[in-house]
Amino acid sequence: MLRIKCNRLVVGSNPTRGVKKIFVGAIRESPLYHFGSKGFDIQSRVGVLMSQGDNLQDNQWQGQWLLASEVTFLNHGSFGACPWPVLQAQQRLQSRLEKEPVRFFAREWEPLLDEARNQLADFVGAAREDVVFVANATMGVNAVLRSLRFQPGDEILTTDHLYNACRNALEWVAATTNARIVVAPVPFPLADTREIVTAVMDRVSPRTKLAVLDHITSQTALVFPIASLVRKLAAVGVDTLVDGAQAPGAVSLNLAELGAAYYTGNCHKWLCAPKGSGFLYVRRDKQEMIRPPVISHGANSPRTDKSRFQLEFDWMGTDDPTPYLCLPVVLEFMGSLVEGGWPGLMAQNRDLALQARRLLADGLGVQLPCPEGAIGSMAVVPLPETAAQFPAAALQDALYDQYQIQVKINPPWGDDIWLIRVSAQIYNHQSQYEKLLWALKQLLHLV
């Protein structure tokens, strides 16, 4: 069991925000995670915060990440960002691995992997036997799609909001099996999340074998009513593969209760784990048919203490397992940052995302594109018509090159609706979105 000693430093308080604290020390009893007897250098971390030139209270969390202080980073949703205490834990694991690789992989790796899996499974509300690690959610989607057997004329249902990488995987499967992809057009802007359910269910037919759905969409940042979708699809005999790339750490999960046949998610985004850590959940009755993308020693292992499902996915060849092995530290660290633990952190990030989208919509004179119930830790806002003069990449580059703002600009959606997508993580604060609004007004000639 992971035991972390936390030393906290009060750096300021505000009657509207409560006392804010910095996690400044983490010492694991195992030498694999040991950070050193002195813990973290408190004075140097405060020095970093002060040197950023902004209000200490606003920026108190930024010192726990390696993000460049001169960049206004509002795009956590693309690739995440890993806090430096977690990176230190990863480096300690990597050093231990390289000091004695045979001992590490032969004796130490699997107990650490099981510990990480157990804690992650508990966090996402799944039985530990139903979870395996993959490098990312795209790999999880591919593992499921390429394991299932489709017949010519079978239909795979998805929506026009599906992540492009997953759509490409669908296209490959359809081309190789002569299955048919059916795309449900989900309205956007969206008046009510029930419209999503209606759009999907209207495209179900007797030939529908699988639905592939986002939990949180990438381009439009919509939180789909996934529980209702899974339940209604199951009632007509359709399994669901959920691409939850953006969900873990952004919304609460209980995969056993959700009941989806397949669910895959990233740990490097809103959980803030190192890059290369994701998971795949497969319901027990579906595991026998799901194979990993790389077939290795687990395929003919004589072991009986674990399922073939876990034996195969756990070892797909030699790689760096430390992104997965850091998950106990990640879950403990991120859950220690605010009162209320993980639920408190997710609620705080969501509140900030809602504030940011209202600020941008009001300042740009545009309508909000979806109800609050469809918002997690990201939000999109349509840009005014003058944005059409910029290709998406040009506007995104202009914001970065001229104003040092890192934010996602998405190409036109529907009737030439350009979208700006903002992320809200604990290191962000409202003045950053105010800076973004000011920069957009300058570039779009709204002042």
Secondary structure, 3 states (H helix, E strand, C coil): CCCECCCEEEEEEECCCEEEEEECCCCECCCCCCCCCCCCCHHHHHHHHHHCCCCCCCCCCHHHECCCCCCEECCHHHHCCCEHHHHHHHHHHHHHHHHCHHHHHHHHHHHHHHHHHHHHHHHHCCCHHHEEEECCHHHHHHHHHHHCCCCCCCEEEEECCCCHHHHHHHHHHHHHHCCEEEEECCCCCCCCCHHHHHHHHCCCCCCEEEEEEECECCCCCCECCHHHHHHHHHHCCCEEEEEECCCECCECCCHHHHCCCEEEEECCCCCCCCCCCEEEEECHHHHHHCCCCCCCHHHHCCCCCCCHHHHHHHCCCCCCCHHHHCHHHHHHHHCCCCCCHHHHHHHHHHHHHHHHHHHHHHHHCCCCCCCHHHCCCEEEEECCHHHHHCCHHHHHHHHHHHHCEECEEEEEECCCEEEEEEECCCCCCHHHHHHHHHHHHHHCCCC
